[in-house]
Amino acid sequence: MGWKVIIAPSAQSDLADIVRYIAQHNSDTAIRLGYELFASCRYGAKLRTT
């Protein structure tokens, strides 16, 4: 059984700020980073504890 991961609104806002900042220099990298961070959270939710 995985964990339920809740991304707090403040964390979502922080991520959006980070992605916007990076996008000023490299928009492709910013988009990839945003997707990868959320994918990591989803992956972490699927991990099982032993």
Biopython code that builds the backbone (N, CA, C, O; Angstrom):
import numpy as np
from Bio.PDB.StructureBuilder import StructureBuilder

atoms = [
    (1, "MET", "N", (0.844, -1.179, 0.000)),
    (1, "MET", "CA", (0.000, 0.000, 0.000)),
    (1, "MET", "C", (0.887, 1.240, 0.000)),
    (1, "MET", "O", (1.848, 1.319, 0.765)),
    (2, "GLY", "N", (0.568, 2.199, -0.850)),
    (2, "GLY", "CA", (1.357, 3.423, -0.933)),
    (2, "GLY", "C", (0.879, 4.458, 0.064)),
    (2, "GLY", "O", (-0.113, 4.264, 0.766)),
    (3, "TRP", "N", (1.591, 5.539, 0.109)),
    (3, "TRP", "CA", (1.225, 6.650, 0.981)),
    (3, "TRP", "C", (0.402, 7.645, 0.195)),
    (3, "TRP", "O", (0.512, 7.728, -1.029)),
    (4, "LYS", "N", (-0.414, 8.389, 0.890)),
    (4, "LYS", "CA", (-1.133, 9.484, 0.263)),
    (4, "LYS", "C", (-0.262, 10.724, 0.395)),
    (4, "LYS", "O", (0.042, 11.170, 1.501)),
    (5, "VAL", "N", (0.129, 11.264, -0.728)),
    (5, "VAL", "CA", (0.979, 12.451, -0.731)),
    (5, "VAL", "C", (0.111, 13.655, -1.042)),
    (5, "VAL", "O", (-0.571, 13.702, -2.066)),
    (6, "ILE", "N", (0.148, 14.615, -0.153)),
    (6, "ILE", "CA", (-0.594, 15.859, -0.347)),
    (6, "ILE", "C", (0.432, 16.974, -0.511)),
    (6, "ILE", "O", (1.264, 17.208, 0.366)),
    (7, "ILE", "N", (0.360, 17.644, -1.629)),
    (7, "ILE", "CA", (1.282, 18.753, -1.870)),
    (7, "ILE", "C", (0.558, 20.020, -1.427)),
    (7, "ILE", "O", (-0.424, 20.438, -2.039)),
    (8, "ALA", "N", (1.052, 20.609, -0.374)),
    (8, "ALA", "CA", (0.418, 21.785, 0.214)),
    (8, "ALA", "C", (0.365, 22.931, -0.796)),
    (8, "ALA", "O", (1.247, 23.058, -1.645)),
    (9, "PRO", "N", (-0.667, 23.758, -0.700)),
    (9, "PRO", "CA", (-0.759, 24.901, -1.608)),
    (9, "PRO", "C", (0.491, 25.786, -1.572)),
    (9, "PRO", "O", (0.912, 26.312, -2.602)),
    (10, "SER", "N", (1.072, 25.946, -0.401)),
    (10, "SER", "CA", (2.286, 26.768, -0.311)),
    (10, "SER", "C", (3.456, 26.113, -1.050)),
    (10, "SER", "O", (4.289, 26.806, -1.633)),
    (11, "ALA", "N", (3.517, 24.780, -1.024)),
    (11, "ALA", "CA", (4.564, 24.069, -1.756)),
    (11, "ALA", "C", (4.340, 24.198, -3.260)),
    (11, "ALA", "O", (5.298, 24.357, -4.017)),
    (12, "GLN", "N", (3.091, 24.133, -3.695)),
    (12, "GLN", "CA", (2.782, 24.315, -5.113)),
    (12, "GLN", "C", (3.179, 25.715, -5.574)),
    (12, "GLN", "O", (3.720, 25.898, -6.665)),
    (13, "SER", "N", (2.902, 26.681, -4.731)),
    (13, "SER", "CA", (3.262, 28.061, -5.051)),
    (13, "SER", "C", (4.777, 28.227, -5.134)),
    (13, "SER", "O", (5.287, 28.894, -6.034)),
    (14, "ASP", "N", (5.484, 27.622, -4.197)),
    (14, "ASP", "CA", (6.949, 27.686, -4.207)),
    (14, "ASP", "C", (7.505, 27.042, -5.477)),
    (14, "ASP", "O", (8.413, 27.583, -6.107)),
    (15, "LEU", "N", (6.959, 25.894, -5.844)),
    (15, "LEU", "CA", (7.412, 25.212, -7.057)),
    (15, "LEU", "C", (7.160, 26.087, -8.279)),
    (15, "LEU", "O", (8.024, 26.207, -9.147)),
    (16, "ALA", "N", (5.989, 26.693, -8.348)),
    (16, "ALA", "CA", (5.673, 27.571, -9.481)),
    (16, "ALA", "C", (6.654, 28.741, -9.544)),
    (16, "ALA", "O", (7.093, 29.125, -10.627)),
    (17, "ASP", "N", (6.994, 29.303, -8.393)),
    (17, "ASP", "CA", (7.970, 30.407, -8.353)),
    (17, "ASP", "C", (9.331, 29.951, -8.866)),
    (17, "ASP", "O", (9.984, 30.660, -9.632)),
    (18, "ILE", "N", (9.751, 28.768, -8.442)),
    (18, "ILE", "CA", (11.049, 28.231, -8.877)),
    (18, "ILE", "C", (11.047, 27.997, -10.380)),
    (18, "ILE", "O", (11.999, 28.358, -11.072)),
    (19, "VAL", "N", (9.978, 27.392, -10.882)),
    (19, "VAL", "CA", (9.893, 27.108, -12.313)),
    (19, "VAL", "C", (9.881, 28.411, -13.113)),
    (19, "VAL", "O", (10.547, 28.509, -14.143)),
    (20, "ARG", "N", (9.139, 29.402, -12.653)),
    (20, "ARG", "CA", (9.116, 30.697, -13.349)),
    (20, "ARG", "C", (10.504, 31.342, -13.367)),
    (20, "ARG", "O", (10.921, 31.905, -14.379)),
    (21, "TYR", "N", (11.207, 31.257, -12.248)),
    (21, "TYR", "CA", (12.553, 31.835, -12.180)),
    (21, "TYR", "C", (13.492, 31.149, -13.177)),
    (21, "TYR", "O", (14.211, 31.815, -13.921)),
    (22, "ILE", "N", (13.479, 29.829, -13.184)),
    (22, "ILE", "CA", (14.339, 29.079, -14.099)),
    (22, "ILE", "C", (13.934, 29.356, -15.548)),
    (22, "ILE", "O", (14.790, 29.425, -16.430)),
    (23, "ALA", "N", (12.638, 29.515, -15.792)),
    (23, "ALA", "CA", (12.139, 29.752, -17.151)),
    (23, "ALA", "C", (12.669, 31.057, -17.738)),
    (23, "ALA", "O", (12.724, 31.210, -18.958)),
    (24, "GLN", "N", (13.055, 31.993, -16.883)),
    (24, "GLN", "CA", (13.639, 33.243, -17.382)),
    (24, "GLN", "C", (14.928, 32.980, -18.142)),
    (24, "GLN", "O", (15.314, 33.749, -19.022)),
    (25, "HIS", "N", (15.591, 31.877, -17.789)),
    (25, "HIS", "CA", (16.876, 31.541, -18.403)),
    (25, "HIS", "C", (16.755, 30.382, -19.385)),
    (25, "HIS", "O", (17.452, 30.345, -20.399)),
    (26, "ASN", "N", (15.863, 29.429, -19.079)),
    (26, "ASN", "CA", (15.740, 28.257, -19.933)),
    (26, "ASN", "C", (14.361, 27.627, -19.705)),
    (26, "ASN", "O", (14.162, 26.871, -18.754)),
    (27, "SER", "N", (13.430, 27.945, -20.576)),
    (27, "SER", "CA", (12.050, 27.497, -20.366)),
    (27, "SER", "C", (11.900, 25.984, -20.482)),
    (27, "SER", "O", (11.107, 25.387, -19.753)),
    (28, "ASP", "N", (12.645, 25.358, -21.382)),
    (28, "ASP", "CA", (12.546, 23.898, -21.514)),
    (28, "ASP", "C", (12.988, 23.193, -20.240)),
    (28, "ASP", "O", (12.345, 22.241, -19.797)),
    (29, "THR", "N", (14.075, 23.654, -19.657)),
    (29, "THR", "CA", (14.566, 23.063, -18.408)),
    (29, "THR", "C", (13.566, 23.284, -17.284)),
    (29, "THR", "O", (13.341, 22.387, -16.472)),
    (30, "ALA", "N", (12.976, 24.445, -17.228)),
    (30, "ALA", "CA", (12.007, 24.752, -16.173)),
    (30, "ALA", "C", (10.808, 23.807, -16.253)),
    (30, "ALA", "O", (10.342, 23.299, -15.233)),
    (31, "ILE", "N", (10.319, 23.579, -17.452)),
    (31, "ILE", "CA", (9.170, 22.682, -17.618)),
    (31, "ILE", "C", (9.538, 21.267, -17.201)),
    (31, "ILE", "O", (8.780, 20.611, -16.487)),
    (32, "ARG", "N", (10.687, 20.798, -17.638)),
    (32, "ARG", "CA", (11.118, 19.438, -17.273)),
    (32, "ARG", "C", (11.278, 19.306, -15.765)),
    (32, "ARG", "O", (10.865, 18.304, -15.180)),
    (33, "LEU", "N", (11.872, 20.305, -15.136)),
    (33, "LEU", "CA", (12.073, 20.256, -13.683)),
    (33, "LEU", "C", (10.735, 20.167, -12.958)),
    (33, "LEU", "O", (10.576, 19.362, -12.040)),
    (34, "GLY", "N", (9.773, 20.991, -13.367)),
    (34, "GLY", "CA", (8.459, 20.966, -12.730)),
    (34, "GLY", "C", (7.813, 19.601, -12.837)),
    (34, "GLY", "O", (7.299, 19.076, -11.849)),
    (35, "TYR", "N", (7.834, 19.021, -14.029)),
    (35, "TYR", "CA", (7.255, 17.685, -14.218)),
    (35, "TYR", "C", (7.994, 16.626, -13.402)),
    (35, "TYR", "O", (7.369, 15.754, -12.799)),
    (36, "GLU", "N", (9.310, 16.702, -13.384)),
    (36, "GLU", "CA", (10.102, 15.700, -12.655)),
    (36, "GLU", "C", (9.849, 15.763, -11.147)),
    (36, "GLU", "O", (9.773, 14.727, -10.487)),
    (37, "LEU", "N", (9.719, 16.954, -10.610)),
    (37, "LEU", "CA", (9.459, 17.075, -9.175)),
    (37, "LEU", "C", (8.103, 16.476, -8.807)),
    (37, "LEU", "O", (7.990, 15.763, -7.810)),
    (38, "PHE", "N", (7.081, 16.761, -9.604)),
    (38, "PHE", "CA", (5.769, 16.180, -9.323)),
    (38, "PHE", "C", (5.781, 14.677, -9.544)),
    (38, "PHE", "O", (5.148, 13.934, -8.794)),
    (39, "ALA", "N", (6.496, 14.223, -10.566)),
    (39, "ALA", "CA", (6.593, 12.775, -10.806)),
    (39, "ALA", "C", (7.279, 12.088, -9.631)),
    (39, "ALA", "O", (6.900, 10.979, -9.253)),
    (40, "SER", "N", (8.277, 12.731, -9.057)),
    (40, "SER", "CA", (8.972, 12.161, -7.900)),
    (40, "SER", "C", (8.022, 12.023, -6.713)),
    (40, "SER", "O", (8.082, 11.037, -5.978)),
    (41, "CYS", "N", (7.161, 12.992, -6.530)),
    (41, "CYS", "CA", (6.174, 12.911, -5.435)),
    (41, "CYS", "C", (5.221, 11.752, -5.670)),
    (41, "CYS", "O", (4.913, 10.998, -4.748)),
    (42, "ARG", "N", (4.756, 11.611, -6.900)),
    (42, "ARG", "CA", (3.838, 10.504, -7.207)),
    (42, "ARG", "C", (4.535, 9.165, -7.020)),
    (42, "ARG", "O", (3.939, 8.221, -6.502)),
    (43, "TYR", "N", (5.797, 9.079, -7.440)),
    (43, "TYR", "CA", (6.549, 7.839, -7.278)),
    (43, "TYR", "C", (6.713, 7.515, -5.793)),
    (43, "TYR", "O", (6.540, 6.367, -5.384)),
    (44, "GLY", "N", (7.042, 8.507, -4.999)),
    (44, "GLY", "CA", (7.197, 8.308, -3.556)),
    (44, "GLY", "C", (5.932, 7.796, -2.913)),
    (44, "GLY", "O", (5.985, 7.030, -1.951)),
    (45, "ALA", "N", (4.786, 8.215, -3.441)),
    (45, "ALA", "CA", (3.512, 7.763, -2.892)),
    (45, "ALA", "C", (3.280, 6.284, -3.164)),
    (45, "ALA", "O", (2.528, 5.631, -2.440)),
    (46, "LYS", "N", (3.917, 5.750, -4.199)),
    (46, "LYS", "CA", (3.715, 4.340, -4.550)),
    (46, "LYS", "C", (4.643, 3.396, -3.791)),
    (46, "LYS", "O", (4.431, 2.184, -3.799)),
    (47, "LEU", "N", (5.670, 3.939, -3.136)),
    (47, "LEU", "CA", (6.604, 3.087, -2.409)),
    (47, "LEU", "C", (5.924, 2.416, -1.227)),
    (47, "LEU", "O", (5.042, 3.001, -0.599)),
    (48, "ARG", "N", (6.317, 1.236, -0.937)),
    (48, "ARG", "CA", (5.768, 0.504, 0.200)),
    (48, "ARG", "C", (6.796, 0.482, 1.316)),
    (48, "ARG", "O", (8.002, 0.448, 1.068)),
    (49, "THR", "N", (6.320, 0.500, 2.512)),
    (49, "THR", "CA", (7.205, 0.352, 3.666)),
    (49, "THR", "C", (7.254, -1.120, 4.029)),
    (49, "THR", "O", (6.277, -1.846, 3.846)),
    (50, "THR", "N", (8.380, -1.552, 4.539)),
    (50, "THR", "CA", (8.506, -2.957, 4.926)),
    (50, "THR", "C", (8.613, -3.083, 6.424)),
    (50, "THR", "O", (8.727, -4.194, 6.943)),
]
sb = StructureBuilder()
sb.init_structure("model")
sb.init_model(0)
sb.init_chain("A")
sb.init_seg("    ")
for serial, (resi, resn, name, xyz) in enumerate(atoms, 1):
    if name == "N":
        sb.init_residue(resn, " ", resi, " ")
    sb.init_atom(name, np.array(xyz, "f"), 0.0, 1.0, " ", f" {name:<3s}", serial, name[0])
structure = sb.get_structure()
